C-alpha cells in the first residue's frame, strides 16, 4: 500500500475530518472509504486495526484514530 486509506461512516464528524485529511495529505495520497455506504469494507478496516471511525491507515500500517464518530462494531 503506498496511499493512506481514510475510513469513515459519513457522519458530520467524519466528513469534517475527511476534508482536513485531504487538505493535509492531498487527494492523490489518500483513498476515501465511507464504510457507512460500503459495508463490505468493514472487515478490511478491522483487519487493518481500525476500531472506530474516522481513522486513517497509513502506508506503513499505523492506524490513526481521529476524534470519534462511531465504533466499528456499531457499523456492522
Secondary structure, 3 states (H helix, E strand, C coil): CCCEEEEECCCHHHHHHHHHHHHHHCHHHEEEEECCCCHHHHHHHHHCCCCEEEEEECCCCCEEEEEEEEEHHHHC
